[in-house]
């Protein structure tokens, strides 16, 4: 099963924009891409979801190129409270079905 | 709207003992998932239910893990006998439908933390 990969960690200063990319070469044709935020001792929290091009909500933007083999979560003007682990979730084509697969996770550390 | 409820939140047991976790999904959600998340790793799907039927249990260690969703609402995940490597967070999630097509969104509970000593 192809791995869904993300950078292990990223550091940012408060107020900067942060972009986290997820690589998913074998994404299932009809499946959306979902991003989650996870704090210690909590379950993953839904951030944003998209199929292609660009999606924006009140907390983030999601950029998906035409080939859909990657996606980029963009967090505008991060604050200390955005320090967390971020995961993408995609359906990976296994040949017989779409298998839900989390990315490897990116630990974002925001400092003053 | 109430989220996905899980209990207990924390459990410590000795190896070879048994443990059970309970999950109540968001009202109206037909699909229920159990994930295992080992410290420092992403969640791994153990089992997926559609109503009271199993859709995918390919990664469930069936010699020691079992799960049921008898009435198509709440679900129980059991481990018997537990091993040290079962120490993890067990996350329950639910969605209106299965998979990620058509913008279906999966929502997670806070998790049940298991420590096997």
Interface residues (C-beta under 8 A of the other chain):
Chain A: X28 X30 X31 X32 X33 X34 X36 X41 X42 X43 X44 X45 X46 X49 X51 X87 X89 X90 X91 X97 X98 X99 X100 X102 X103 X104 X105
Chain B: X4 X33 X41 X42 X43 X44 X45 X48 X56 X91 X93 X99 X100 X101 X102 X103 X104 X105 X106 X107 X108 X109 X110 X111 X113
